[in-house]
Amino acid sequence: MSKYAPHHRSAPRATSTTVCQKCLQTGHFTYECKSPRPYVSRPSRTQMMENPKLLAKLKADGKPS
């Protein structure tokens, strides 16, 4: 086989632990997602600056700030 020959790669398969970044469910990739994006309510930056407990709570929950 030539080193210039095209390589055939199989598409990656989603496992049961794969998390979709769009709908936050498991079992499929984002580009395969047919679900609507869920609304995630988060405090505004102004609210976080005025109330530092909100920022500490978000960091403890592991949510992006």
C-alpha positions as CSV (number, residue, x, y, z in Angstrom):
1,M,0.0,0.0,0.0
2,S,1.3,3.4,-0.9
3,K,1.8,6.0,1.7
4,Y,0.0,8.4,-0.6
5,A,-3.1,6.2,-0.8
6,P,-6.2,7.6,0.9
7,H,-6.8,6.2,4.3
8,H,-10.3,5.0,5.1
9,R,-11.3,6.0,8.6
10,S,-14.5,4.8,10.2
11,A,-16.7,7.4,11.8
12,P,-16.4,7.6,15.6
13,R,-19.2,6.0,17.5
14,A,-21.0,7.6,20.4
15,T,-21.0,5.6,23.5
16,S,-23.5,5.6,26.4
17,T,-21.3,8.1,28.2
18,T,-20.9,10.5,25.3
19,V,-22.7,13.8,26.2
20,C,-24.2,16.1,23.6
21,Q,-23.2,19.7,24.1
22,K,-26.4,21.0,22.6
23,C,-29.2,19.1,24.6
24,L,-26.9,17.8,27.4
25,Q,-28.2,14.2,27.0
26,T,-26.1,11.2,26.6
27,G,-25.7,8.7,23.7
28,H,-25.0,11.0,20.7
29,F,-22.8,13.7,19.3
30,T,-23.9,17.4,18.8
31,Y,-24.0,17.1,15.0
32,E,-26.4,14.2,15.4
33,C,-28.7,16.0,17.8
34,K,-32.4,16.4,16.9
35,S,-33.5,17.8,20.3
36,P,-34.1,21.5,20.9
37,R,-31.5,23.3,23.1
38,P,-32.7,23.5,26.7
39,Y,-32.9,27.0,28.3
40,V,-30.3,27.2,31.2
41,S,-31.0,30.2,33.4
42,R,-27.9,31.8,34.8
43,P,-27.3,35.0,36.8
44,S,-25.9,38.0,34.9
45,R,-22.3,39.2,35.5
46,T,-23.8,42.3,37.3
47,Q,-25.7,40.0,39.7
48,M,-22.6,37.9,40.4
49,M,-20.5,41.0,41.1
50,E,-23.1,42.4,43.5
51,N,-23.7,39.1,45.2
52,P,-20.4,37.1,45.5
53,K,-22.3,34.1,47.0
54,L,-23.8,33.5,43.5
55,L,-20.3,33.2,42.0
56,A,-19.2,30.8,44.8
57,K,-22.4,28.7,44.3
58,L,-21.8,28.5,40.6
59,K,-18.2,27.4,41.0
60,A,-19.3,24.8,43.6
61,D,-21.9,23.4,41.2
62,G,-19.2,23.1,38.5
63,K,-21.1,25.3,36.0
64,P,-19.2,27.6,33.7
65,S,-19.2,31.2,34.8
